[in-house]
Amino acid sequence: LFVQHCALCHGERGDGQGVRKEGLTRPPRDFTNPGWRASTSPRRVFFAIREGLHGTPMPAWKSLSEQDAWDLTSYLLSVGVRE
């Protein structure tokens, strides 16, 4: 799901270094940043996926099922976490 819907902007590693990052008005979120993870919640991430983020290039992904959006939420919150 991430590679298909998100990697173009957010990069295959979720680090915000996608091939489309240069053409955006704001840089894509770096999901590997521990500060981002500490300052967000699963609910906020889910909402951003489903509704997009107003005033940013982040689109709404209403075409994703609710389960897919929750799966992406879980994945995004796990990117870069050290075990």
Order of alpha helices (4+ residues) and beta strands (2+ residues): alpha-alpha-alpha-alpha-alpha
